[in-house]
Amino acid sequence: MYGGSFLEQHKGHFWAMTETRPYLLYLEHYGLFLYRAGKPLGAIRIFEELIALNTSDNQGIRDTLLLVLLEYNKDHKFRKYANMFNGDSVAFPLYTRALFAFKNEGASPRA
C-alpha cells in the first residue's frame, strides 16, 4: 500500500500526511504486541521502521525503542537513537539516558 515509489518519495515524512497516520498507528501497536509476545527483536525492527518513516517521531516511538534496546542490551543501537534525538530535554528520555549510563558505568557522575 505504501511501498514502491510512494515510500521512496515520502519516507521520513509519513506523519505529515494524514492518510498514512492509521498505518503508523497500526505499526506502533504491532510493535508493542511483538514486544509483549516476547519477540523483542521483531518489535525493535518495527520501531526502527517507524522512525525511518517519520523521522520527527511525532508518535514518541523513540521512548519505547530506547527502553527495549536498553532492556535487551542493544547498546550500539541505543547510542544511535539516543544521538539521533539528542536534543530531547523532557524527563523521560533524560531518565532513560541516565539509566543507560548507570547500566554501563555504575554510579558515575554522568549517570
Helices and strands as residue ranges (DSSP letters): H 4-10, G 14-16, G 18-20, H 21-36, H 40-53, H 61-71, H 75-84, H 91-105
